[in-house]
Amino acid sequence: MLPGYSPNKNLGKDKFHKSQHFDYSHGVPFLVGYEKPGIGGELLLGQKPKLSVGGGSSVPSWLAFDKQVLCFDAHFQEPVCQKREETYRVRKCKIYFFLEDETIQVVEPEIRNSGIAQGTLIRRQRIPLPPPDDDQFYTSEHFNLNKEVVLFSRTFTITNCDPFTFSFLRKLGLRVNAPVSTPEDPYSTLRKEMEESMKPLRPYERMDTLKQFLDHDRKVLRFFCCWNDPECASGVPRELVLHYFLSDDTIEIREVFYRNSGRDAVPKFLNRSKLPKHAPLPKRQPGEMTDRTVLNVFGPMGNKGRYLLDNLKTGIVNEEYYKDSDLTLGAVINVWGRKVVLCDCDNFTKEFYRSKYGIEDFTPVDFKASPAPKVPREVPPYNGFGSEEDSLCSCKGLVLKAPKKDFKKMMEKDRQGLVSNVLRFIGKMVSDNPVDLERIFIISYYLADNTISVYERTKRNLGVMGGKFLERGRVKKPGQELFKSELSEYIKVQDFYLGARLCLNAQEFELVDADEFTIKYMEENAEEFPMADIGIVISKLKSLSEDKQKEIKQVLAMSDPENTGVIPYEPFRKVLEGAECQLSEHEIVTLGRSYSVREQMELDLGLLLSMAQERLKKSHFESFPDMTKAFLYEDRDRTGLLATSGARTICKAFKIPLPDNLLSEIFKRFENEAEELDYNGFLSRINWRQNPLPPLLPDDVMKSKPRPLSQLKVCYSTFAQELSN
């Protein structure tokens, strides 16, 4: 350090602010800066550091000590004048010191019949120290046990504190004094002695039933009982339900009435009351049975009369009533002379006895006789008028009702949009007539109401007129008696499969083919159609002998001379037919479709754009200029290309009415290897206003239909591998 130089005290400082010393309260300016630090937050001479968190933390006190309060037990002595019984009074109170803003609140607990205004003695506020330090306020350092504090000229003696306060004062470095006891108040002691002298030497006998009511209110034990009525001529026991109310140990009994029992439906068998064990009881005089017994009575009747309670209960009349411990399964209780047997109980009752008494055996008592065998109702045979169901309904009641239909099935299987829910098969007649063998019929089965219709195709130069062959309706199975009591069996949907033979009104048909919807529906509902369940068909083939399976594999391999692992469907079908595997035509079709080679059909761009424009035109979508602006906004470099994901987001934002699969197919035609979309070409081609395309023809839609069975190719190698597993 050179001579004449001194160190700069401001080196390293970054705070040079000055504390605010003035403020307003209710519009009045006043000085508040007695305890404020100096420039830069440095303490002035005589100032002490305020409370902080974590040894000098910068967190303000209102946040660090939020909801933290010091609680002290204190008392003060108040003089009492003009009263002979007391000259002073000791009043206990609580002193609360709020650390967040150093405010103080004094509260005196309210004492019943004290005659003094109690509660909050000092509202929450900052309290100044007594003179001559009245320019300062109380802090936490001014409070300690066995110490007097003066709050607004009233002296309070602190006697004790709570554990949090004790721990907080110790952390501040204060030495906490030992707690002291509060002195006794002479007048309070006198009042306590007077109250003790007013209590009777023999206290009034208290009968408290409130606890039992609060613990067990709305809790009821339920037992199922029976009573053999000796006056009943039939000798059938009468069923009863016993309710035991745990809240007051009362019992209620109700009788179970059945339809056409011949008994009057009485509301209750026994009203709710306590049930004595030894009923019927002898007649008692008034006042003989009471809750409390009186030894003798003397003096006038009324308020000035006196009586003595019989504490030894020498004249009490004991009467036993049924409790919950007396009610067990198999027990016989006396209901005013009637012997009632407890046979069973509900789950709540079982759990109650299991938890309270440890009973585990709840075997019910069987009191009901085995029901008599039900006499079958004889139905007269069908007379030929109307349907069989309609004739049967006329025999079930006096009021004629139409037979009920399965409305739920009709709603589920009725036509829904393009889904007809009609299974269509191509059938041929089974006949020796060569003309009938060339006739082709369309047999339709309606899933909504299980009806069948047959339509014959018109064929030129056959000599037979086509058209409706069988009106839509349910068809009975052949070989059934016409006039009988039982309902006839009708042809069901499970009877329809390829290769099946059906007799429709004395004419036998063979099902030779079906449409794509029918075969697909049967495959999707394989649990109803075993012939279309690939698992059942494979297990049927696995049940064959190993030699037979080996023979089938060899014949299939011989049908593929080029060893490609794939053969047409017809050779595959002929192999399975010639192997005598006992497979129906439909099961062979199921195998061929399951192991066929799935070829992905490449759709034409013009067809895709025609489909898209047709949908956009039907939805009146014309937001093409706005979509162009959105694409240009996202294309920052103006390259005319945009990521496919971003283009899809824009299309979704404009709610373009195109399916996701159709939109994805069109995107593939306009994107490059980097998965970037040429949005100008995409928007111009789908714009049906500026670039309309020819309407979509039915022949174009037929291009997307699946191939027929004759054009399928079966992967027999996969089939042989599955057969070996």
MOQUI-V46582 format. One record per run of one state. SS is the DSSP state (H for helix, E for strand, - for the rest). FROM is the first residue (numbers start at 0). TO is the last residue. If there is no record, write none. Layout:
BEGIN
ss & from & to
SS & FROM & TO
SS & FROM & TO
END
This chain:
BEGIN
ss & from & to
- & 0 & 20
E & 21 & 24
- & 25 & 26
E & 27 & 30
- & 31 & 37
H & 38 & 40
- & 41 & 59
H & 60 & 63
- & 64 & 67
E & 68 & 78
- & 79 & 86
E & 87 & 97
- & 98 & 101
E & 102 & 107
- & 108 & 117
E & 118 & 124
- & 125 & 126
E & 127 & 127
- & 128 & 135
E & 136 & 136
- & 137 & 138
H & 139 & 141
- & 142 & 145
E & 146 & 150
- & 151 & 152
E & 153 & 160
- & 161 & 161
H & 162 & 170
- & 171 & 184
H & 185 & 197
- & 198 & 208
H & 209 & 215
- & 216 & 218
E & 219 & 226
- & 227 & 236
E & 237 & 244
- & 245 & 248
E & 249 & 254
- & 255 & 268
E & 269 & 272
- & 273 & 274
E & 275 & 275
- & 276 & 292
E & 293 & 297
- & 298 & 304
E & 305 & 308
- & 309 & 319
E & 320 & 320
- & 321 & 322
H & 323 & 325
- & 326 & 330
E & 331 & 334
- & 335 & 336
E & 337 & 344
- & 345 & 345
H & 346 & 355
- & 356 & 386
H & 387 & 392
- & 393 & 405
H & 406 & 412
- & 413 & 414
E & 415 & 415
- & 416 & 417
E & 418 & 418
- & 419 & 420
E & 421 & 428
- & 429 & 432
H & 433 & 436
- & 437 & 439
E & 440 & 445
- & 446 & 449
E & 450 & 455
- & 456 & 465
E & 466 & 472
- & 473 & 474
E & 475 & 475
- & 476 & 488
E & 489 & 489
- & 490 & 491
H & 492 & 494
- & 495 & 499
E & 500 & 503
- & 504 & 505
E & 506 & 513
- & 514 & 514
H & 515 & 523
- & 524 & 528
H & 529 & 531
- & 532 & 532
H & 533 & 541
- & 542 & 544
H & 545 & 557
- & 558 & 565
E & 566 & 567
H & 568 & 577
- & 578 & 583
H & 584 & 593
- & 594 & 594
E & 595 & 595
- & 596 & 603
H & 604 & 617
- & 618 & 622
H & 623 & 633
- & 634 & 639
E & 640 & 642
H & 643 & 652
- & 653 & 658
H & 659 & 669
E & 670 & 670
- & 671 & 674
E & 675 & 677
H & 678 & 685
- & 686 & 696
H & 697 & 701
- & 702 & 707
H & 708 & 710
- & 711 & 711
E & 712 & 713
- & 714 & 714
H & 715 & 723
- & 724 & 724
END
